[in-house]
Amino acid sequence: MVLKPNPLSPETVEIGKSLIRSRTQAEASPMPAGLLNALRLEQILDLLDFMEAGGKKK
């Protein structure tokens, strides 16, 4: 399994699945709180399109 401890860094850590005792979903999102508040609706929709396209321009 490949983990990315810091979402702002390209560094990853690989560990074997057999070494994992349990998994839980993070309680906090890596997206800063209120980030979308600074964007216009058009910018938010552009961001969603970009993410749905896998980071590639349509």
Secondary structure, 3 states (H helix, E strand, C coil): CEECCCCCCCCCEECCHHHCCCCCCCCCCCCCCCHHHHCCHHHHHHHHHHHHCCCCCC
